[in-house]
Amino acid sequence: MKTTAMALAVSMFVAGPAIAGADVKLKGTEDVLGNKIGYPEGQAEITGVDVVQKPGECNGWHSHPVPTFGLVKSGELTVTYATGEVKLFKAGDMLIEAQHVAHEGCNTGNADLEVLVFYAGSKGVPNTNMREDERPQ
């Protein structure tokens, strides 16, 4: 039941237009690295965060144990993954962030970076775990 409620809540966010004229901007079953999205057990808890970074600023190596979705509102975001992959996201880009894979996001532009992030989490489960131990050498 809890998993069904979580799936329904997220599907309303990404699955399709519930309102006439709505235009789907993000839909998927995999994250940016091609891994299947998995939901945590427990009571669903959705969190929205507005992340702002100055030019050259990075957010540290971390991973997400919960599905994470983002909208780059302004600026330029470069994400380096522990897999060695590097991805660039610009204003207007939407993404399903990597789940369970360490990564670091840096503002590689000349202006402030603003990213609206949503976590499809579970009460008592952290949305983010710092992972300096997985920083590539």
Backbone as a printed PyTorch tensor [residue, N CA C, xyz], in Angstrom:
tensor([[[  0.8180,  -1.1940,   0.0000],
         [  0.0000,   0.0000,   0.0000],
         [  0.8640,   1.2610,   0.0000]],

        [[  1.9100,   1.2760,   0.8700],
         [  2.7640,   2.4470,   0.9460],
         [  3.5160,   2.6560,  -0.3540]],

        [[  4.0110,   1.5670,  -0.9440],
         [  4.7250,   1.6670,  -2.2060],
         [  3.7900,   2.1630,  -3.2980]],

        [[  2.5550,   1.6970,  -3.3010],
         [  1.5730,   2.1470,  -4.2850],
         [  1.2950,   3.6320,  -4.1280]],

        [[  1.1750,   4.1010,  -2.8920],
         [  0.9270,   5.5220,  -2.6470],
         [  2.0920,   6.3630,  -3.1480]],

        [[  3.3360,   5.9050,  -2.8990],
         [  4.5200,   6.6210,  -3.3580],
         [  4.5450,   6.6580,  -4.8780]],

        [[  4.2880,   5.5340,  -5.5100],
         [  4.2980,   5.4680,  -6.9670],
         [  3.2380,   6.3900,  -7.5640]],

        [[  2.0780,   6.4300,  -6.9600],
         [  1.0060,   7.3060,  -7.4300],
         [  1.4000,   8.7600,  -7.2860]],

        [[  1.9730,   9.1290,  -6.1430],
         [  2.3680,  10.5170,  -5.9070],
         [  3.4030,  10.9620,  -6.9340]],

        [[  4.3930,  10.1260,  -7.1830],
         [  5.4300,  10.4790,  -8.1400],
         [  4.8830,  10.4590,  -9.5560]],

        [[  4.0190,   9.5060,  -9.8790],
         [  3.4740,   9.4440, -11.2340],
         [  2.6510,  10.6880, -11.5410]],

        [[  2.0020,  11.2450, -10.5430],
         [  1.2490,  12.4800, -10.7510],
         [  2.2030,  13.6150, -11.0910]],

        [[  3.4320,  13.5620, -10.5380],
         [  4.4210,  14.5980, -10.7770],
         [  5.0430,  14.4730, -12.1560]],

        [[  5.3230,  13.2420, -12.6040],
         [  6.0730,  13.0720, -13.8400],
         [  5.3510,  12.3230, -14.9570]],

        [[  4.2800,  11.6210, -14.6690],
         [  3.7260,  10.6770, -15.6420],
         [  2.9820,  11.3180, -16.7920]],

        [[  2.1490,  12.2580, -16.5440],
         [  1.3960,  12.7750, -17.6610],
         [  0.4550,  13.8800, -17.2600]],

        [[ -0.0940,  14.5210, -18.2540],
         [ -0.9580,  15.6500, -17.9780],
         [ -2.2760,  15.2300, -17.3380]],

        [[ -2.5360,  15.7400, -16.1470],
         [ -3.8140,  15.5200, -15.4880],
         [ -4.7320,  16.6940, -15.7860]],

        [[ -4.1480,  17.7580, -16.3170],
         [ -4.8850,  18.9730, -16.6410],
         [ -4.8340,  19.1580, -18.1540]],

        [[ -5.9780,  19.4600, -18.7380],
         [ -6.0330,  19.6580, -20.1860],
         [ -5.0050,  20.7030, -20.6050]],

        [[ -4.2580,  20.3980, -21.6450],
         [ -3.2660,  21.3310, -22.1670],
         [ -1.9050,  21.2190, -21.5030]],

        [[ -1.7910,  20.3820, -20.4660],
         [ -0.4970,  20.2180, -19.8010],
         [  0.4750,  19.5140, -20.7410]],

        [[  1.7390,  19.8960, -20.6530],
         [  2.7790,  19.3570, -21.5230],
         [  3.8030,  18.6260, -20.6580]],

        [[  3.9260,  17.3140, -20.8260],
         [  4.8600,  16.5170, -20.0380],
         [  6.2890,  16.9510, -20.3700]],

        [[  7.0570,  17.2880, -19.3480],
         [  8.4330,  17.7370, -19.5270],
         [  9.4530,  16.7100, -19.0600]],

        [[  9.0540,  15.8290, -18.1580],
         [  9.9740,  14.8320, -17.6310],
         [  9.2020,  13.5670, -17.3310]],

        [[  9.6790,  12.4470, -17.8600],
         [  9.0500,  11.1620, -17.6150],
         [ 10.0990,  10.0960, -17.8310]],

        [[ 10.1840,   9.1310, -16.9310],
         [ 11.1660,   8.0910, -17.1330],
         [ 11.1200,   7.0320, -16.0570]],

        [[ 11.7550,   5.9280, -16.3480],
         [ 11.8600,   4.8250, -15.3960],
         [ 13.3070,   4.6100, -14.9780]],

        [[ 14.2230,   5.4230, -15.5580],
         [ 15.6480,   5.3140, -15.2630],
         [ 16.2160,   6.6820, -14.9200]],

        [[ 17.3350,   6.6770, -14.1570],
         [ 18.0050,   7.9270, -13.8290],
         [ 18.9320,   8.3430, -14.9720]],

        [[ 19.6930,   9.4290, -14.7840],
         [ 20.5530,   9.9540, -15.8530],
         [ 21.6550,   8.9850, -16.2740]],

        [[ 21.9510,   7.9930, -15.4450],
         [ 22.9690,   6.9960, -15.7850],
         [ 22.3790,   5.7030, -16.3370]],

        [[ 21.0480,   5.6630, -16.4850],
         [ 20.3890,   4.4880, -17.0480],
         [ 20.0130,   3.4230, -16.0340]],

        [[ 20.1180,   3.7460, -14.7440],
         [ 19.7400,   2.7910, -13.6990],
         [ 18.2510,   2.9120, -13.3810]],

        [[ 17.6160,   1.7930, -13.0820],
         [ 16.1880,   1.7900, -12.7440],
         [ 15.9400,   2.5670, -11.4480]],

        [[ 14.8600,   3.3240, -11.4140],
         [ 14.4710,   4.0780, -10.2290],
         [ 13.8470,   3.1170,  -9.2250]],

        [[ 14.2340,   3.2560,  -7.9450],
         [ 13.6720,   2.4230,  -6.8900],
         [ 13.2010,   3.2900,  -5.7400]],

        [[ 12.0650,   2.9490,  -5.1560],
         [ 11.4980,   3.7310,  -4.0670],
         [ 11.8230,   3.1100,  -2.7160]],

        [[ 12.0900,   3.9400,  -1.7100],
         [ 12.3640,   3.4070,  -0.3690],
         [ 11.0910,   2.8960,   0.2860]],

        [[ 11.2550,   1.9760,   1.2310],
         [ 10.1270,   1.4650,   2.0090],
         [  9.7020,   2.5270,   3.0230]],

        [[  8.4960,   2.4370,   3.5120],
         [  8.0430,   3.3220,   4.5790],
         [  7.0640,   4.3750,   4.1160]],

        [[  6.7630,   5.2920,   5.0220],
         [  5.8180,   6.3840,   4.7820],
         [  6.4060,   7.3670,   3.7760]],

        [[  5.7130,   7.5760,   2.6730],
         [  6.1840,   8.5040,   1.6430],
         [  6.3470,   9.9100,   2.2130]],

        [[  7.4190,  10.5770,   1.7770],
         [  7.6700,  11.9590,   2.1920],
         [  8.3370,  12.6770,   1.0170]],

        [[  7.6370,  13.6400,   0.4430],
         [  8.1490,  14.4110,  -0.6840],
         [  8.7620,  15.6930,  -0.1470]],

        [[  9.9690,  16.0240,  -0.6200],
         [ 10.6660,  17.2310,  -0.1850],
         [ 11.0960,  18.0210,  -1.4090]],

        [[ 10.8890,  19.3230,  -1.3900],
         [ 11.3500,  20.2110,  -2.4440],
         [ 12.3700,  21.1860,  -1.8750]],

        [[ 13.4850,  21.3640,  -2.5790],
         [ 14.5730,  22.2220,  -2.1090],
         [ 15.0340,  23.1100,  -3.2570]],

        [[ 15.2700,  24.3780,  -2.9620],
         [ 15.8210,  25.3040,  -3.9430],
         [ 17.3120,  25.4420,  -3.6370]],

        [[ 18.1660,  24.8930,  -4.5040],
         [ 19.6180,  24.8990,  -4.2930],
         [ 20.2290,  26.0370,  -5.1090]],

        [[ 21.0420,  26.8610,  -4.4560],
         [ 21.7230,  27.9720,  -5.1300],
         [ 23.2240,  27.8300,  -4.8820]],

        [[ 24.0060,  27.9340,  -5.9580],
         [ 25.4650,  27.8630,  -5.8610],
         [ 26.0750,  29.0230,  -6.6300]],

        [[ 27.1250,  29.5950,  -6.0770],
         [ 27.8880,  30.6590,  -6.7270],
         [ 28.8020,  30.0370,  -7.7860]],

        [[ 29.2620,  30.8200,  -8.7640],
         [ 30.1900,  30.2970,  -9.7660],
         [ 31.4030,  29.6410,  -9.0990]],

        [[ 31.7540,  28.4500,  -9.5770],
         [ 32.8900,  27.7090,  -9.0470],
         [ 32.5740,  26.8600,  -7.8250]],

        [[ 31.4090,  27.0410,  -7.2320],
         [ 31.0390,  26.3030,  -6.0270],
         [ 30.5720,  24.8830,  -6.3760]],

        [[ 30.9540,  23.9130,  -5.5260],
         [ 30.5350,  22.5150,  -5.6830],
         [ 29.8040,  22.0820,  -4.4200]],

        [[ 28.9560,  21.0620,  -4.5350],
         [ 28.1510,  20.6400,  -3.3830],
         [ 28.7120,  19.4180,  -2.6580]],

        [[ 29.9020,  18.9550,  -3.0120],
         [ 30.5200,  17.8310,  -2.3170],
         [ 30.0200,  16.4920,  -2.8410]],

        [[ 30.8400,  15.4650,  -2.6760],
         [ 30.4790,  14.1290,  -3.1480],
         [ 29.3790,  13.5610,  -2.2750]],

        [[ 28.3170,  13.0950,  -2.9260],
         [ 27.1460,  12.5850,  -2.2040],
         [ 26.3960,  11.6020,  -3.0990]],

        [[ 25.4350,  10.9100,  -2.5020],
         [ 24.5420,  10.0370,  -3.2670],
         [ 23.1350,  10.1920,  -2.7130]],

        [[ 22.1730,   9.7170,  -3.4860],
         [ 20.7620,   9.8010,  -3.0990],
         [ 20.1810,   8.3930,  -3.0050]],

        [[ 19.7120,   7.9870,  -1.8090],
         [ 19.0770,   6.6810,  -1.6740],
         [ 17.6100,   6.6970,  -2.1010]],

        [[ 17.1290,   7.8720,  -2.5090],
         [ 15.7250,   8.0340,  -2.9130],
         [ 15.6800,   8.6580,  -4.3120]],

        [[ 14.6000,   8.4620,  -5.0510],
         [ 14.4690,   9.1110,  -6.3580],
         [ 14.5470,  10.6270,  -6.2080]],

        [[ 15.3360,  11.2490,  -7.0820],
         [ 15.6020,  12.6800,  -7.0120],
         [ 15.4240,  13.2910,  -8.3910]],

        [[ 14.6580,  14.3700,  -8.4520],
         [ 14.3450,  15.0210,  -9.7230],
         [ 14.7580,  16.4800,  -9.6350]],

        [[ 15.2620,  17.0560, -10.7250],
         [ 15.7020,  18.4390, -10.6820],
         [ 15.3170,  19.2240, -11.9060]],

        [[ 15.1890,  20.5360, -11.7000],
         [ 14.9630,  21.5050, -12.7670],
         [ 16.0120,  22.5880, -12.6000]],

        [[ 16.8780,  22.7390, -13.5930],
         [ 17.8690,  23.8070, -13.5570],
         [ 17.1440,  25.0900, -13.9500]],

        [[ 16.9590,  25.9710, -12.9810],
         [ 16.2310,  27.2170, -13.2190],
         [ 17.1140,  28.2760, -13.8640]],

        [[ 18.3910,  28.3020, -13.4760],
         [ 19.3290,  29.2540, -14.0810],
         [ 20.7480,  28.7430, -13.8820]],

        [[ 21.6320,  29.1540, -14.7770],
         [ 23.0320,  28.7910, -14.6510],
         [ 23.3980,  27.5110, -15.3730]],

        [[ 24.5600,  26.9930, -14.9750],
         [ 25.1350,  25.8150, -15.6210],
         [ 25.6310,  24.8580, -14.5420]],

        [[ 25.1770,  23.6170, -14.5990],
         [ 25.5220,  22.5890, -13.6260],
         [ 26.2900,  21.4720, -14.3140]],

        [[ 27.4900,  21.1880, -13.8150],
         [ 28.2620,  20.0580, -14.3070],
         [ 28.3360,  19.0330, -13.1890]],

        [[ 27.8820,  17.8110, -13.4820],
         [ 27.8720,  16.7440, -12.4800],
         [ 28.8730,  15.6810, -12.9060]],

        [[ 29.7760,  15.3540, -11.9810],
         [ 30.7490,  14.2860, -12.1890],
         [ 30.3180,  13.1060, -11.3300]],

        [[ 30.2520,  11.9280, -11.9350],
         [ 29.7950,  10.7130, -11.2650],
         [ 30.9800,   9.7980, -10.9470]],

        [[ 30.8470,   9.0000,  -9.9080],
         [ 31.8970,   8.0540,  -9.5160],
         [ 32.1970,   7.0590, -10.6390]],

        [[ 31.2810,   6.9120, -11.5780],
         [ 31.4830,   6.0270, -12.7310],
         [ 32.4650,   6.6110, -13.7360]],

        [[ 32.7930,   7.9090, -13.5620],
         [ 33.6700,   8.5980, -14.4950],
         [ 32.9160,   9.4490, -15.5000]],

        [[ 31.6070,   9.2780, -15.5550],
         [ 30.8020,  10.0690, -16.4870],
         [ 30.6670,  11.5050, -15.9780]],

        [[ 30.5780,  12.4490, -16.9140],
         [ 30.3710,  13.8530, -16.5930],
         [ 29.2100,  14.3380, -17.4520]],

        [[ 28.2510,  15.0180, -16.8200],
         [ 27.0800,  15.5120, -17.5530],
         [ 26.8970,  16.9990, -17.2740]],

        [[ 26.5200,  17.7320, -18.3260],
         [ 26.2820,  19.1710, -18.2430],
         [ 24.7910,  19.4400, -18.3680]],

        [[ 24.2660,  20.2460, -17.4450],
         [ 22.8630,  20.6420, -17.4720],
         [ 22.8030,  22.1650, -17.4460]],

        [[ 21.9220,  22.7270, -18.2830],
         [ 21.7790,  24.1880, -18.3800],
         [ 20.3600,  24.6000, -18.0350]],

        [[ 20.1570,  25.8950, -17.8860],
         [ 18.8500,  26.4450, -17.5420],
         [ 17.7670,  25.8360, -18.4270]],

        [[ 16.7060,  25.3530, -17.7850],
         [ 15.5910,  24.7330, -18.4910],
         [ 15.6660,  23.2210, -18.5340]],

        [[ 16.8420,  22.6560, -18.2850],
         [ 16.9860,  21.1950, -18.2930],
         [ 16.3330,  20.5860, -17.0570]],

        [[ 15.6920,  19.4350, -17.2600],
         [ 15.1160,  18.6600, -16.1680],
         [ 15.8310,  17.3200, -16.1530]],

        [[ 15.9760,  16.7430, -14.9560],
         [ 16.6930,  15.4750, -14.8760],
         [ 16.1850,  14.5990, -13.7520]],

        [[ 16.3600,  13.3100, -13.9410],
         [ 16.1480,  12.3210, -12.8950],
         [ 17.5580,  11.9570, -12.4560]],

        [[ 17.9680,  12.4590, -11.3020],
         [ 19.3510,  12.3130, -10.8520],
         [ 19.6910,  10.8710, -10.5240]],

        [[ 20.9810,  10.5710, -10.5910],
         [ 21.4780,   9.2280, -10.2870],
         [ 21.1070,   8.8430,  -8.8580]],

        [[ 20.6670,   7.6170,  -8.7030],
         [ 20.2950,   7.0750,  -7.4000],
         [ 21.3480,   6.0440,  -7.0070]],

        [[ 21.8490,   6.1200,  -5.7790],
         [ 22.8440,   5.1770,  -5.2400],
         [ 24.2120,   5.2800,  -5.9080]],

        [[ 24.4810,   6.3310,  -6.6660],
         [ 25.7860,   6.5150,  -7.3040],
         [ 26.3430,   7.8560,  -6.8280]],

        [[ 27.5430,   7.8340,  -6.2590],
         [ 28.1580,   9.0660,  -5.7660],
         [ 28.4080,  10.0260,  -6.9240]],

        [[ 28.2050,  11.3090,  -6.6470],
         [ 28.4170,  12.3380,  -7.6520],
         [ 28.6280,  13.6830,  -6.9580]],

        [[ 29.1350,  14.6500,  -7.7320],
         [ 29.3270,  16.0050,  -7.2290],
         [ 28.8780,  16.9740,  -8.2930]],

        [[ 28.0520,  17.9440,  -7.9030],
         [ 27.5760,  18.9560,  -8.8250],
         [ 28.2960,  20.2690,  -8.5910]],

        [[ 28.7910,  20.8740,  -9.6750],
         [ 29.5190,  22.1390,  -9.5810],
         [ 28.9060,  23.1640, -10.5230]],

        [[ 28.9020,  24.4110, -10.0630],
         [ 28.4810,  25.5120, -10.9140],
         [ 29.6740,  25.8720, -11.7860]],

        [[ 29.6250,  25.4840, -13.0510],
         [ 30.7250,  25.7410, -13.9750],
         [ 30.4450,  26.9400, -14.8760]],

        [[ 29.3990,  27.6820, -14.5400],
         [ 29.0680,  28.8740, -15.3150],
         [ 29.6280,  30.1350, -14.6850]],

        [[ 29.2600,  31.2780, -15.2630],
         [ 29.7240,  32.5820, -14.7860],
         [ 28.7000,  33.3030, -13.9320]],

        [[ 27.5390,  32.6880, -13.7160],
         [ 26.4650,  33.3060, -12.9340],
         [ 25.9890,  32.3140, -11.8720]],

        [[ 25.1520,  32.7900, -10.9590],
         [ 24.5990,  31.8920,  -9.9460],
         [ 23.8450,  30.7470, -10.6140]],

        [[ 23.9400,  29.5820,  -9.9950],
         [ 23.2190,  28.3890, -10.4230],
         [ 22.0560,  28.1960,  -9.4630]],

        [[ 20.8680,  27.9560,  -9.9950],
         [ 19.7060,  27.6560,  -9.1530],
         [ 19.0360,  26.3990,  -9.6960]],

        [[ 18.9010,  25.4090,  -8.8170],
         [ 18.2820,  24.1440,  -9.1900],
         [ 17.1650,  23.8510,  -8.2040]],

        [[ 15.9650,  23.6000,  -8.7150],
         [ 14.8300,  23.1830,  -7.8970],
         [ 14.8590,  21.6590,  -7.8630]],

        [[ 15.0190,  21.0920,  -6.6560],
         [ 15.1910,  19.6490,  -6.4950],
         [ 14.0220,  19.0720,  -5.7070]],

        [[ 13.4990,  17.9300,  -6.1640],
         [ 12.4460,  17.2110,  -5.4540],
         [ 12.9280,  15.8090,  -5.1390]],

        [[ 12.7210,  15.4030,  -3.8990],
         [ 13.0720,  14.0610,  -3.4460],
         [ 11.7890,  13.2810,  -3.1910]],

        [[ 11.6640,  12.0990,  -3.7790],
         [ 10.5430,  11.1960,  -3.5070],
         [ 11.0350,  10.2210,  -2.4450]],

        [[ 11.0900,  10.7060,  -1.2160],
         [ 11.6980,   9.9560,  -0.1320],
         [ 10.7170,   9.2390,   0.7560]],

        [[ 11.2130,   8.9190,   1.9360],
         [ 10.4450,   8.2000,   2.9320],
         [ 10.8340,   8.7550,   4.2950]],

        [[  9.8460,   8.9160,   5.1860],
         [ 10.1270,   9.4420,   6.5260],
         [ 11.2370,   8.6330,   7.1790]],

        [[ 12.2230,   9.3480,   7.7280],
         [ 13.3220,   8.6970,   8.4170],
         [ 14.4670,   8.2570,   7.5250]],

        [[ 14.3000,   8.3680,   6.2110],
         [ 15.3670,   8.0040,   5.2640],
         [ 15.9680,   9.3150,   4.7490]],

        [[ 17.2880,   9.4840,   4.8830],
         [ 17.8920,  10.7340,   4.3850],
         [ 17.7620,  10.8150,   2.8650]],

        [[ 17.5750,  12.0350,   2.3680],
         [ 17.5030,  12.2340,   0.9200],
         [ 18.8900,  12.2250,   0.2880]],

        [[ 19.8860,  12.5850,   1.0870],
         [ 21.2560,  12.7030,   0.6000],
         [ 22.2130,  12.1490,   1.6370]],

        [[ 23.2270,  11.4060,   1.1690],
         [ 24.3010,  10.9050,   2.0220],
         [ 25.6180,  11.4320,   1.4670]],

        [[ 26.4030,  12.1170,   2.2990],
         [ 27.7180,  12.5870,   1.8520],
         [ 28.6070,  11.3700,   1.6170]],

        [[ 29.4080,  11.4020,   0.5260],
         [ 30.1640,  10.2140,   0.1010],
         [ 31.5840,  10.5740,  -0.3370]],

        [[ 32.3110,  11.3420,   0.4320],
         [ 33.6800,  11.7050,   0.0770],
         [ 34.5360,  10.4650,  -0.1800]],

        [[ 34.1820,   9.3320,   0.4570],
         [ 34.9360,   8.0910,   0.2850],
         [ 34.8570,   7.5430,  -1.1380]],

        [[ 33.8760,   7.9860,  -1.9250],
         [ 33.7290,   7.4910,  -3.2960],
         [ 34.2070,   8.4750,  -4.3440]],

        [[ 34.8690,   9.5510,  -3.8960],
         [ 35.4070,  10.5310,  -4.8310],
         [ 36.4590,   9.8360,  -5.7080]],

        [[ 36.3440,   9.9480,  -7.0420],
         [ 37.3530,   9.3280,  -7.9120],
         [ 38.7210,   9.9760,  -7.6750]],

        [[ 39.7680,   9.2000,  -7.8140],
         [ 41.1430,   9.7160,  -7.6070],
         [ 41.6660,  10.3780,  -8.8530]]])
